[in-house]
Structure formats: structure tokens, C-alpha cells
């Protein structure tokens, strides 16, 4: 998990979001809303950058 050393969220959460986006083609804004329902505050632009990374 050293790739996630300085990231704000745990690697499992980030990888889960990336997997959902790539597999189901959920929009970043819908994905942001889904994650916020679980009490996490992730901006859709941050998700975009993580997918691109």
C-alpha cells in the first residue's frame, strides 16, 4: 500500500471507487454521491485524478 502513503483515504476505498468507475461507467458525480451516503467526503475531481493515476 505504499502507493497510497500520502493519500487522505485508505487504499481500499480509493481502489473500490476506481473499480466501480471502470467496471460500471458510473459518472464521477454519481460516484461522489454514493460515497457521501457512506459518510465519506470525496470530491468528484479527486476521483478523476485517481482514475487517471
C-alpha positions in Angstrom: 0.0 0.0 0.0 3.0 2.4 -0.3 1.3 3.9 -3.4 -1.3 5.3 -1.1 1.1 6.6 1.6 0.2 10.3 1.4 -3.5 9.9 0.3 -6.2 11.1 2.6 -8.3 7.9 2.3 -7.4 4.3 2.7 -6.3 2.4 -0.4 -9.2 0.0 -0.3 -11.7 2.9 -0.6 -9.8 4.5 -3.5 -9.4 1.3 -5.4 -13.1 0.5 -4.9 -14.1 3.8 -6.4 -11.7 3.3 -9.3 -13.1 -0.2 -9.9 -16.7 1.0 -9.8 -16.0 3.7 -12.3 -14.1 1.5 -14.7 -16.4 -1.5 -14.4 -19.8 0.2 -14.3 -19.1 3.5 -16.0 -20.7 5.4 -13.2 -20.2 9.2 -13.5 -17.8 10.8 -11.1 -20.6 12.9 -9.6 -22.8 9.8 -9.1 -19.9 8.0 -7.5 -19.2 11.0 -5.3 -22.9 10.9 -4.2 -22.7 7.2 -3.5 -19.6 7.5 -1.3 -21.0 10.5 0.5 -24.0 8.3 1.6 -21.5 6.2 3.5 -20.2 9.3 5.3 -17.1 10.0 3.3 -16.4 13.3 1.6 -14.6 12.7 -1.7 -14.8 15.3 -4.4 -15.5 14.1 -8.0 -12.4 15.9 -9.3 -10.3 13.9 -6.8 -11.8 10.7 -8.1 -11.0 11.8 -11.7 -7.3 12.3 -10.8 -7.1 8.9 -9.0 -8.6 7.1 -12.0 -6.1 8.8 -14.3 -3.3 7.9 -12.0 
